[in-house]
Amino acid sequence: MGAPLADDTLASLRLMPLFSSLDDDELGRLLDVGRLEHWQRGAIVLEQGAFGPRMMVIVDGSVEILRRDHHGVSHAIAVLGPGDVLGEMSLLLDTPRSATVRATSQLTLFAIDRIGFEAMIASDDRAALRFALAVARVLASRLVRLNEVVVSLLAESDPLRKKFADARQEAFPLWDDDDVP
């Protein structure tokens, strides 16, 4: 069971879309399986390629998301702040981290381990279901934004369009070739 959260931290979490659908009792049960983590500026919070069984929500501070290319060079792909979610795929899947996350300021995170979350699901806890739906919405929103970027890039480059079609077919063999712009 986690330690009680300060009133201001609890109030911050209640305002975040990820927790806004939960009533007080449900939020309390979710908070019981989580914990606060504090990180210093410059700390590596998550490492691309490592396995990690938890997801986090930024309570205070900001992070930079870095992704290594096939040459091993890291590229900054996003900056996230309060209310944003990190490591959500690790809550749902047992896969390596897809990016590195570095704190760009003092950082406070609310972390939830997969084991505790899965125990809530196994007990048919409604809070886990509502939270999982909120996480799914985060993932769906990110996919929509990514699709918009991909379409924009494809509109700019014929060679890129062919390369994408080949990569897409490898990743998603059920798509029809007619779907490529």
C-alpha positions in Angstrom: 0.0 0.0 0.0 1.3 3.4 -0.9 1.8 6.3 1.6 -0.9 8.9 1.8 -0.5 11.6 -0.8 -0.4 15.3 0.1 -3.6 17.1 -0.5 -2.1 19.2 -3.3 -0.8 16.1 -5.1 -4.1 14.4 -4.7 -5.9 17.5 -6.1 -3.5 17.6 -9.1 -4.2 14.0 -9.9 -8.0 14.5 -9.7 -7.7 17.2 -12.4 -5.8 15.0 -14.8 -7.9 13.3 -17.6 -6.4 9.9 -16.7 -8.0 10.0 -13.3 -11.0 12.3 -13.8 -13.5 9.5 -14.5 -12.7 7.8 -11.1 -14.8 8.5 -8.0 -13.1 9.1 -4.7 -13.2 5.5 -3.7 -11.9 4.2 -7.0 -9.1 6.8 -7.1 -8.2 5.7 -3.5 -7.9 2.1 -4.6 -5.7 3.0 -7.5 -3.5 5.2 -5.4 -3.1 2.3 -2.9 -1.3 0.3 -5.6 0.9 3.2 -6.7 3.6 5.5 -5.3 5.2 8.8 -5.8 8.7 9.0 -7.3 11.0 12.0 -7.2 13.7 12.4 -9.8 16.4 15.0 -10.3 16.9 17.1 -13.4 18.9 15.1 -16.0 18.0 11.7 -14.5 17.2 8.9 -16.9 13.7 7.8 -15.8 13.2 5.1 -18.5 15.8 3.6 -20.9 14.9 2.5 -24.5 15.2 -1.2 -24.8 15.0 -2.0 -21.1 12.1 -3.9 -19.6 10.0 -2.1 -17.0 6.9 -3.2 -15.3 5.4 0.2 -14.5 3.8 3.3 -16.0 4.0 6.8 -14.7 2.0 10.0 -14.8 3.8 13.3 -14.5 2.6 15.2 -11.4 5.1 18.0 -11.6 8.0 18.8 -13.8 8.9 17.9 -17.4 10.7 15.2 -19.4 12.3 14.8 -22.8 11.5 11.7 -24.8 14.5 10.4 -26.8 14.5 7.7 -29.4 17.7 6.1 -30.8 17.8 5.6 -34.6 19.4 2.5 -36.3 22.8 4.2 -35.9 22.4 4.5 -32.2 22.0 8.3 -32.3 19.4 9.7 -29.9 16.8 12.2 -31.2 14.5 14.2 -29.0 10.9 13.5 -30.2 8.8 15.1 -27.5 8.7 17.1 -24.3 6.0 16.1 -21.8 4.7 17.7 -18.6 2.1 17.4 -15.9 -0.7 15.0 -16.7 1.2 13.3 -19.4 1.7 9.5 -19.3 5.0 7.6 -19.5 5.5 3.9 -20.0 1.8 3.1 -20.5 2.7 0.3 -22.9 4.6 -1.4 -20.1 1.4 -1.5 -18.0 -0.3 -3.4 -20.7 2.5 -5.4 -22.4 5.7 -7.1 -21.4 7.8 -5.4 -24.0 11.0 -3.4 -23.9 10.7 0.4 -23.5 10.2 2.1 -26.8 12.1 5.3 -25.9 14.4 6.9 -23.2 12.8 9.4 -20.9 15.1 12.1 -19.3 14.0 14.6 -16.6 14.4 18.2 -17.8 13.5 19.5 -14.4 12.9 18.3 -10.9 10.3 15.7 -11.4 7.5 14.1 -9.4 5.8 11.1 -10.9 2.9 8.9 -9.8 3.9 5.3 -10.7 1.8 2.2 -11.0 3.3 -1.3 -11.2 1.8 -3.9 -13.6 1.5 -6.5 -10.9 -0.6 -4.3 -8.7 -2.7 -3.2 -11.6 -3.2 -6.7 -12.8 -4.3 -7.8 -9.3 -7.0 -5.0 -9.4 -8.2 -6.4 -12.8 -8.2 -10.0 -11.5 -10.4 -8.8 -8.6 -12.8 -7.1 -11.1 -12.1 -3.7 -9.6 -14.1 -1.1 -11.5 -11.3 1.4 -10.9 -8.8 -0.7 -12.9 -11.3 -1.0 -15.8 -12.0 2.8 -15.9 -8.2 3.5 -15.6 -7.4 1.1 -18.4 -10.0 2.8 -20.6 -8.3 6.2 -19.9 -4.9 4.7 -20.8 -6.4 3.2 -24.0 -7.7 6.7 -24.9 -4.1 8.1 -24.4 -2.8 5.5 -26.8 -5.5 6.0 -29.3 -4.9 9.8 -29.3 -1.2 9.3 -29.9 -2.0 6.9 -32.8 -4.3 9.5 -34.3 -1.5 12.2 -34.1 1.1 9.8 -35.5 -1.2 9.0 -38.4 -1.6 12.7 -39.2 2.2 13.1 -39.2 2.7 10.1 -41.4 0.1 11.3 -44.0 1.7 14.7 -44.0 5.2 13.3 -44.6 3.9 11.0 -47.3 2.3 13.9 -49.1 5.8 15.5 -49.3 7.8 12.7 -50.8 7.2 10.0 -53.5 10.3 7.9 -52.4 9.1 8.1 -48.8 5.6 6.9 -49.8 7.1 3.7 -51.4 9.4 3.1 -48.4 6.4 3.5 -46.0 4.2 1.2 -48.1 6.8 -1.6 -47.8 7.4 -1.0 -44.1 3.6 -0.7 -43.4 2.9 -4.0 -45.2 5.6 -5.7 -43.1 4.2 -4.3 -39.8 0.5 -4.6 -40.7 0.0 -7.3 -43.3 -3.8 -7.0 -43.1 -3.9 -3.5 -44.7 -4.7 -3.3 -48.4 -2.3 -1.6 -50.7 -5.2 0.6 -51.8 -5.1 2.3 -48.3 -1.7 4.0 -49.0 -2.2 7.6 -50.2 
